[in-house]
Amino acid sequence: MRVLSFPNALDIAYELGGLGPVSQVEERVFPDGEVLVRVPEADEGVVLVARLYPSVNDNLIKLLITLDALNDMGVRRIVLAIPYMPYARQDRRFRPGEPISSKTVFKLLSQLGVSAIVTVDLHKEYVAEYAPRVLVRNVYPAEEFAKALPNVDVVISPDFGSVRRAESLAKALRVPYTYFEKYRDRNTGAITLIPRQELDLRNKSVVLVDDILSTGGTLVEACRSARTLGASAVYAAVTHCQLLKDARERVRSCVDRLVCTDSILNEFAEVKIGPVLRGELEVVL
């Protein structure tokens, strides 16, 4: 199969070595902001690599019109490799009148002839159910994080929502894991995070896991709680590091070391996502 890539994802495309020849989608932006793409060549089967962050909305439109162009060219099988799936956090209707944005994205992709999607660390795995006709492979890079952070005693999720990530990394490291529960003092309003399991963190090195680091508030709160409970070192393994506003400074104020993937390009990206995607694509193809 041919590997087709948008310009901002060529680094990942070339890490998919052996899957097929690599071609680049041509892009053009008109003065009014509208975008145009051109697919130079395609085979009957295509692996399309799309890094959709940042400029999520523009990149989603580029992806959709590229998929339509591939359909018009008669491509019979389209497999998407999307390191970071945008809009996945809107996985349910939080208030009346809101869309389920993750459903919208998956529905559009399924309607444009996508056969399979390989993505990394969806915010909630069940959003893949919004594309029932599409094979969705969601991979969490536990082994890669474990190699980057080998000397850890305990894995902690900052809340119950990331406990599956903590469990996966703990299994790779062969250490225990837990997650924090949030308690608020009714008199002072102060928030305290307490481990769900009775684990002694005194003089232990711990690693906090999460899927997205945006402003850093949750991560820093969890880090401070781990310090209060006696942790000697606090690391963080985060898959998608957006690092918005003053997140870098906030995280550095508490966390000893931050390890991210390059699903979103950043200076803490020690884990290459291309080989992770390649392993899943070999299964799909």
URTABEL-V546014 format. One line per field, one symbol per residue. ss: DSSP state (@ for helix, = for strand, . for the rest). A space follows every 50 residues. Layout:
ss->???
//
This chain:
ss->.====.@@@@@@@@.......========.....=====.....=====. .....@@@@@@@@@@@@@@@@@....======.................. @@@@@@@@@@@..=======....@@@@@@....=====..@@@@@@@.. ...====..@@@@@@@@@@@@@@..=========......=====..... ....=========...@@@@@@@@@@@@....=========.....@@@@ @@....=====.......===.@@@@@@@@@@@@.
//
